[in-house]
């Protein structure tokens, strides 16, 4: 009798399980007909969409990225004073900066800092960048920022190097030449009037070094022995 | 073209006069190929929605042309025959697999009078023809000379032996009630044109109400369980999950057809989907009222009176059954019938897909247990119930 009960119980259990499973997958099937909207984290309903297909048909449909997204670097060339801080702080050395001295001031940046250096080369290799954001933190004029552009893959690796330098190579040669000429002229004008001053230097007095017999070393030596 | 031999009343044997027989075969082949494309697409969509994905979306609107693109790709691929394979068996196997399934369609009424061969032994022929399929499977498994394919072939055989029995007994349960193996006759018995009176649950005369009330699963309620048994067994017959042991992807890569590529693979694939449709349509014919409409009339009016009524009058009298099955002997009747039976078969195919993406695969021992310890005894019990019911009917103790 108990065997028959087990037999029927097993069948009933199996039927119950199958119906439950079909109900669950049927629920998903039903929800599947209404795809989710591509909502960004800024939307109030972002956490409400917990049912239905989660696929985003990427290039056609994109989830909005907040304006504060930290992806591709961007540099405002006009605001850069060429201080080289960003290149130094970069952990992966993806920023290359070349500057040369300008003849006088080159104007002011948008926050009022005076620009004194020409900036022929300011290259950022986004292929190397690790998106740590240190360069944007150290930038004194806040000309280097991270943007919300994240899809910028290229077929040629060289295209990942972004050139933010102020001049094209031809312009650069011309400006460099002009500046050198102007500077040389100024120097020539100034040199006879100026006397080279001796700069004051701090004098270091060295103390004689005494040979100190450390007691601790001795003790250690004893232990070894 | 189609000649509709639909008499006024009484037992009707629907025959089809459609001169070039080869054309019928080509139309059916085209239909099955088109259906297989659609079914593969549907399978991918159903699985995607169940798994919270979108499925194919890129090729054509909503990815509708994805399977067409796939089949073009398959046709252009190289037909690889492994060097160590048994060349003859390897080449013949896909042909046998598809032909045996396709042969089954010969006796299927795809609508009133739309039947290739209205055989007296239609159901027996169908069961026999479809069983040949497994010979193709084992030829593919053995001929590939691959351990996975071999295991898949072995499993296919052990499975078919287990599952043919409950499937056949479940079908016989219904056949016993109607007393015919002719699938066209079985169809007629379940609708308005039934030569006998139709009794809902064996007590309520619903001959003129028709619709879902006159389907065999409602005329004889024990056939509902028989239908479930046949459905479960048919899953195993078409090697569908949860009984897809012969092609268990996770264990046997893809089982018996692991070595097939290109066109031969496409043929095996098409055969699998054709088989799903075939068992769906057979279940519809035997249990779900064949090509008869599911809508009943709400007021009983006999077919002769109804045939003279206009559509407006039929609608006014709530004659949904007559409205959705057309007047006997017209094109509308044939097309409504084809529509309903194909819809029923598609529903069965959809449920097969739904089950595939819900249930995990059973082990071999579980499969044998389900077959021999559950389905077979229950099918036999139903078989006996059918016999007793029929005896009571004959001796007039019922009705």
Interface residues (C-beta under 8 A of the other chain):
Chain A: X7 X11 X18 X21 X22 X24 X25 X26 X28 X29 X31 X32 X33 X35 X52 X53 X54 X55 X57
Chain B: X46 X48 X49 X50 X51 X52 X53 X54 X57 X354 X355 X357 X358 X359 X373 X374
